[in-house]
Amino acid sequence: MARPKPISGFPEFLPTGRLVENQVLAAITSTFELHGFAPIETRAVEPLDQLARKGEIDKEIYVVRRLHAQEGDADELGLHFDLTVPFARYVLEHSGHLNFPFRRYQVQKVWRGERPQEGRYREFTQADIDIVGRDRLADHHDAEIPLVALDVFGRLHRDLGLPPVSIRVNNRKLSEGFYRGLGIESTAAVLQRVDKYDKVGPDVVVELLTEQVGLSETQARACVALAGISSEDESFVDKVRALGVTHELLEEGLADLASLIRIARGTEPGRVVADLRIARGLDYYTGTVYETLLLGSEKLGSVASGGRYDSLASDGRTTFPGVGYSFGITRILAPLIGKGILTATRGVPSAVLVAVDSEETRDRAISVARRLRERGIACEVAPKADKFGRQIRFAERRGIPFVWFGANLDDSVKDIRSGEQLPADPDAWLPPIEDATPRVIRG
Amino acid sequence: MARPKPISGFPEFLPTGRLVENQVLAAITSTFELHGFAPIETRAVEPLDQLARKGEIDKEIYVVRRLHAQEGDADELGLHFDLTVPFARYVLEHSGHLNFPFRRYQVQKVWRGERPQEGRYREFTQADIDIVGRDRLADHHDAEIPLVALDVFGRLHRDLGLPPVSIRVNNRKLSEGFYRGLGIESTAAVLQRVDKYDKVGPDVVVELLTEQVGLSETQARACVALAGISSEDESFVDKVRALGVTHELLEEGLADLASLIRIARGTEPGRVVADLRIARGLDYYTGTVYETLLLGSEKLGSVASGGRYDSLASDGRTTFPGVGYSFGITRILAPLIGKGILTATRGVPSAVLVAVDSEETRDRAISVARRLRERGIACEVAPKADKFGRQIRFAERRGIPFVWFGANLDDSVKDIRSGEQLPADPDAWLPPIEDATPRVIRG
């Protein structure tokens, strides 16, 4: 086997990167738990017919079938492309065993057969929270979800120096009502084009709307004007009214969004912004939609997004409306880890290397290691009874800060950074707290 | 959408079960880290040609392809069926950035298109440790690996009441040398039949060996006699010699296994047993092989297994021999969680439900919740300003032990199990430590 090459779009980290990712995930999931979200995990596959009806995403689905499938076996399963569709299915399947509103988090890989490009992956990790009700779900949860997201990003900002974020919010009822007020029927097609606003600019969107969707110049200009509106307070309402369009659904969307912005401003002023160009590509959103920009890295696009879906989960008799947020873990971390901006103090858990005098006394070193571990100190025994200088270099290359000598007879421990070596008791010695485990640092 | 049905072989847990699984995984990975294993994660897919050459497993591989793949696109990728093959590839790909011997752990889903049956899954979680060297790897690691496994199972025994385990060890050189000493060429075919010993018994294995592999009755009887040998000490060596077969490779295997048993007995007497019927289905093992039985649940089969592989990872110039162990997390936990033998004190992280007096004062409840969270107390705000009795029942149904009343004005907290309600300060109150987070208990 020749040296294997990476597969484009399927990122992998070295151990140091994975240590960083693990600590970031631990910070995120513990924040989710502080907000009362319970963990679940769903299978990687869903029936293909359930996946392939969610809009533009269809063409990116990966089909899964057995290599030696029987002649005539149908392609039945696909890998999930998000965690919302599987969650909706999970809720329907297990609704008899869940309490509603049901708050859950879920951290898993998802797969999309996209053309790989900077910041896009075919396999990536998402961390999702959702709140789902039975029959109805109160509007105040639409304001709660972005506040949980701000808590998460606040912690990543404090602990890891991640830039502060701005959460951008819109409401599909507002956009759709506005389009209907203009006499437009194909509102989904308009949304898809408006979604490209940031990439191509307002003039190209007008072109797309007139040429591809068949809007008049006036209709297209009005849609683009709506997309240009944003505000940190409720003043967006007046700006929309100034465009002179009226529709019942538009009024509902304006009221919902204004209420959300008002509540969020009470807790986190200026961090949750009404931004009427936010569209989201997925078809299942029916009201509030969110995106998240890293301030100073807006070009990266949205690193966390979500929204309200009122009819994704329904068994015909009962509907389970929900609202949720999805954090693009790989999207946030892969560039930071890849460029060495986030790294760890070492790539191995061991705080101590227990040196081996000779292969005949390896059992003594093993016994010291066991006693250190009993008190929670991560350590490993040197793989070879080399000269001590070589064993120290072994530790040095791995970033292991301490080497233990004289296992069990004349015990001492050396801090290989300072060179200081002191007598030590394997049943009492502790490393300084900052050396006990690898820590995430800025590289 | 009608209520969805589970897909056979793809198990999912309710939140309580996932809480149990998370805590078990945390106990296992922290034990791995105490032994100096660093975390990695590999992509879910590998090139098909790399997957489809590992023996009997081939027919169980899942192929992955884009739903709208281009005409003529080859099937190139498959889901990994274990974590050893991807790890070997990872080592080759990243060898320039790793320090050897390299110790890593990895906890991920794997997929096998097996016929679903009791205790067999198509998607399941494995937790693997491996130690890999460059060019060579010292034999003492073969004795180290099962001692790490015993540490893991010891912790699960103490913390969760899992039964004690017995680790069964064999060596492929021993079996293969024995077969060759009998004049048998098709040693892999013999191993495959001997692997069925526990399921079908010695007489059927003799039949399979004579009818399917073409052995003589004498050869077949000798193979079965070898498979019948086991011992807690080195006495298996004499039992093998008594069968009168000689071969150079057999001697090597006997010496290796005797050395392993001697070292393991020094630390954990009687827990690591030489058992010459252990075969393992995967082709890549070249020396030591391990299986693990839960005492009292031997019928479940091996819940953790592994072995030495000397030539799995090679780029033609450099070979990376390794030894590892794989813990069948789903195999161990799914029956215990499914039957309610392991459960959690509650299915939600929240220790406190903050009651809401009226929708107009929801912001006060939100503020109390924020102050509790700042001190690490998981809580949620009641979704509806219901009568207090209903809010208490809301907490009760979820197992949330405390309800907070009078947010910010006349604060008090009620233990809804005892009914005791006491004044409390949201900036000072703490729940009893045993109520702070859900705990795993025996149901």
Interface residues (C-beta under 8 A of the other chain):
Chain A: M1 A2 R3 P4 K5 P6 I7 F10 P11 E12 F13 L14 P15 R18 L19 E21 N22 E33 L34 H35 G36 F37 A38 P39 I40 E41 T42 R43 A44 V45 P47 L48 Q50 A52 D58 K59 E60 I61 Y62 V63 V64 R65 R66 L67 H68 L77 G78 L79 R89 Y90 L92 E93 H94 S95 H97 L98 N99 P101 R103 R104 K109 W111 G113 E123 G133 A138 H140 H141 E144 D151 I263 G266 T267 A313 S314 D315 G316 G347 V348 P349 S350 E359 R362 D363 I366 R370 R373 G376 I377 A378 C379 E380 V381 P383 K384 R397 R398 T437
Chain B: M1 A2 R3 P4 K5 P6 I7 F10 P11 E12 F13 L14 P15 R18 L19 E21 N22 E33 L34 H35 G36 F37 A38 P39 I40 E41 T42 R43 A44 V45 P47 L48 Q50 A52 D58 K59 E60 I61 Y62 V63 V64 R65 R66 L67 H68 L77 G78 L79 R89 Y90 L92 E93 H94 S95 H97 L98 N99 P101 R103 R104 K109 W111 G113 E123 G133 A138 H140 H141 E144 D151 I263 G266 T267 A313 S314 D315 G316 G347 V348 P349 S350 E359 R362 D363 I366 R370 R373 G376 I377 A378 C379 E380 V381 P383 K384 R397 R398 T437
